[in-house]
Amino acid sequence: MRLISSFGDVLPLLIGAFLAAALLALVITPLVVRLAHRAGAVDQPNQRRVNKSPVPRGGGIAVAAAFLVVGGLLIVANETLELLPDPQTVDAPEFLALLAGGMLATLLGGLDDALQLRARWQMLGQVALAVLVVLAGVTITYLNNPFGQPAIINLSEPFAVGFTMLWVVGMINSINFIDGLDGLSSGIALIAAATLGLISFTTAAGPVGQPIVGMLCFVLAGSLLGFLRWNFHPATIFIGTSGVMFVGYTLAVLSILGTAKVAVALLVLGVPVIDTFWIIVRRLATGRSPFTPDRGHIHHRLLGLGLSHSQTVLAIYGICVVLAAASFVLSGTGQLYAFLGLGVAFGLGLFALTRAESGDALEADSYTEPPKG
């Protein structure tokens, strides 16, 4: 992959937009903390949660506000002043789906933060967001073929619609399922957004790239960075369902816009996507609902091995950075191969960790105190 020739020209604007979003999220988040306390949107400690004291939720409102303000102004300024050498790969309905859908996702998630809605209502909201994406014409029309020729599989309309809806709902739930430690989901999303943004400024996205998509990705990354100051361990606020819905939705749409980057997103977000897959498989295999909460996620397993809260989060960050670097080296088909390989390795690793924990528990149960005296 090579950077587009105009990258140096747009770099100052890129840095400015990134810093503006980061600063705005940094300033807004403490306001959201006070708002969450007043609304009673606070997570209390329990057996499933890792927080030892009450922590407000709903921090996604700050992330969404920073992105929507800076991203919206960027789109308007670019349409008016032609700031970017954009090949017009994204049209007005698609921008509307990104911004209006992001607002709706935040609103739906905010309702859950305040009212603790049942899982079925959350799922209904996710499907509604996926329908909005399809109606706006943002669909996945082709996939890289990992099994040989043809290299590209063009999807007919019914399959494109179905796969796009699955992608949006799946992305939201992947961010949701990995959101179990301070700063984990927001940090992973930051890495993914920056990776998608940088690829948009390379020839892999076309001869002149996709500067406007790249800019919006970095605006999202900046929003997450500003929020992460308050969300990293020990967290002052959780991202909440408002953040999960907004970040998952926005990443899903940005990965589709223009030249589809689904393979890249799959690889970079391999940890949450594959963790979600194996968790659902394990829950269904034991006769439970796939949305039943438990402590079987990869981050819980790493904590069980003795890693601290921050060490676990940083270790998963490291894996995501390696996968992000791999996405620049591998082709579209290679990215899919890497994702499939990661899925197998991930499953074997979870199995080994489960066996190790079971063995430790057995040893603890079978231990008898030696006779005294």
ROPA-279797 format. One record per residue (C-alpha): residue in three letters; x, y, z. Coordinates in steps of 0.05 Angstrom, whole numbers, plus 5000, padded with zeros to 4 digits. Each point is the difference from the previous one (the first is absolute). Layout:
ROPA-279797
alaXYZ/...
This chain:
ROPA-279797
met500050005000/arg502450704984/leu497550665027/ile496450444949/ser504150574971/ser495550535032/phe500849725071/gly505150545019/asp495250554979/val494249745042/leu504249805060/pro499250685037/leu492449964993/leu500249275023/ile504050175062/gly495550605015/ala493649594994/phe502949445043/leu502250485055/ala493450394998/ala496049365010/ala504749775056/leu499650665036/leu492450044994/ala499149305028/leu505050155055/val495950615021/ile493149714992/thr501149355038/pro500250315070/leu493350334984/val497149334980/val502649715066/arg495950505039/leu494049894955/ala500449245010/his500250075076/arg493850454999/ala496349504955/gly502049415044/ala503749674942/val505249675044/asp502949304999/gln500149695069/pro505249475017/asn497849274996/gln502949314988/arg500250074925/arg503050704998/val507250185014/asn498750705028/lys500650035076/ser496150655008/pro494150334964/val502050284932/pro495450424955/arg498549744930/gly498050364936/gly506850274981/gly498449844928/ile496050644998/ala506550395004/val503349594945/ala493950074955/ala499450755013/ala507350134983/phe499649584936/leu493450284976/val502150725011/val507049964970/gly498149504947/gly493850384980/leu503850664994/leu505449654959/ile494949724951/val496550684992/ala506750364992/asn502549504949/glu493550054959/thr500450765002/leu507550144995/glu502549364967/leu505449905052/leu501649294979/pro501849694933/asp494049535007/pro498149544942/gln492650065022/thr499549275021/val495150195056/asp493550354985/ala495250415043/pro495349435021/glu506049605024/phe502650595041/leu493050085028/ala499849265019/leu506650085037/leu498150635039/ala492549905011/gly501049265013/gly505550175050/met495350475037/leu494549475001/ala504949475025/thr502150465057/leu492850155018/leu498049275001/gly506149825041/gly498850585047/leu493149745015/asp503049345021/asp505250365044/ala494450365036/leu494649465001/gln503849344994/leu495749734943/arg499349254987/ala504649684948/arg494349904950/trp498750754997/gln507450144990/met500149494943/leu493950334969/gly503750665000/gln506149694968/val495849714944/ala496650674989/leu506950324992/ala502049464950/val493750134960/leu501650754999/val506949844971/val497049584944/leu494650514984/ala505550534992/gly503449564948/val506049825044/thr500849264984/ile505649494993/thr499749834926/tyr506049554994/leu504749575042/asn507149754990/asn499949254985/pro504949625045/phe498949354962/gly502950184933/gln497050264936/pro496350444988/ala503950475046/ile493850425013/ile493149745015/asn494650494978/leu493849955044/ser493050034972/glu495350505033/pro496749525050/phe506849735023/ala502950715002/val494350245044/gly500349395046/phe507550025007/thr500050765014/met494749935054/leu503949425031/trp506450424997/val496850605036/val496649595054/gly506249565008/met504750605007/ile495750315054/asn499749365039/ser507549874993/ile501550685032/asn494749855052/phe502849315019/ile507250255007/asp497850595043/gly501949675066/leu506050385026/asp501850745008/gly502250284933/leu499849344963/ser494550114948/ser501750744990/gly507449854990/ile498749434951/ala495250454961/leu505350554999/ile505149534969/ala494949764949/ala497850704981/ala507150254991/thr501749384957/leu494050094955/gly501650744995/leu507249894979/ile498149484949/ser495150504970/phe506050444985/thr503649454961/thr499449764928/ala496649375027/ala493750435004/gly500850244928/pro505050424960/val498450635040/gly497649645063/gln493850205039/pro502250625038/ile493150185029/val499049305027/gly507150015028/met498750675034/leu493649755032/cys503649385026/phe505250445033/val494650445029/leu497149385032/ala506949795025/gly501050705030/ser493249975035/leu501849335031/leu506950255021/gly497150605037/phe494949545035/leu505349485016/arg503350505048/trp494049905045/asn498549274982/phe506749675011/his501149625066/pro497850235050/ala494150254959/thr496350645019/ile494349804952/phe498249404957/ile498450064926/gly493349675012/thr495049754950/ser499750694968/gly507449934983/val499549274979/met494350154952/phe503250634972/val507049734992/gly497849324972/tyr495250344951/thr505050524977/leu505749514990/ala495349554961/val497950564953/leu507050304991/ser502749314982/ile494749944944/leu500150714972/gly503250074932/thr505049434989/ala497849455048/lys505049875056/val496249435032/ala506149534998/val504350535033/ala494850135054/leu499249255012/leu507549925010/val501250635043/leu493949855042/gly501649265001/val500449965076/pro492950265015/val496949674938/ile502949315014/asp498950065075/thr492750144985/phe499549404954/trp503049505049/ile496050285058/ile493549914961/val502049294980/arg501749815072/arg493650295028/leu495649664948/ala503849345011/thr498250035074/gly492750164985/arg500250735020/ser498050644964/pro505750304960/phe498750665038/thr500649695069/pro505650385036/asp505849615030/arg507550055013/gly502349574942/his502950544955/ile507450034981/his501250585048/his497149615058/arg504449414982/leu506250445000/leu498150295067/gly499249285025/leu507249864980/gly502350545048/leu500850614954/ser497950665030/his494350414972/ser504750484962/gln504649434977/thr494149634970/val497550614963/leu507050174974/ala501249284978/ile493750004958/tyr501950694973/gly506649694978/ile496549444963/cys495650504964/val506050424980/val503549384971/leu493749834961/ala499550734976/ala507249964975/ala498449344965/ser494250334963/phe505050464965/val504449424978/leu494849504978/ser495450034940/gly492449965007/thr500249244993/gly506049955047/gln496250415051/leu494349504999/tyr504949425007/ala503250345059/phe493150125031/leu498149264992/gly506649785029/leu499050485059/gly493249705011/val502849295006/ala505750235044/phe495250405043/gly495449405010/leu505849545019/gly502750535048/leu493350095034/phe499449245006/ala506949955032/leu498550575048/thr493449685020/arg503549335013/ala505450355041/glu494850365042/ser496149355010/gly506349665022/asp501650545050/ala492949965027/leu500549245006/glu506650065038/ala496950515047/asp493949565012/ser504249385013/tyr504850345048/thr499649785072/glu503550355056/pro505549575032/pro498849765071/lys502350485053/gly504649855058/
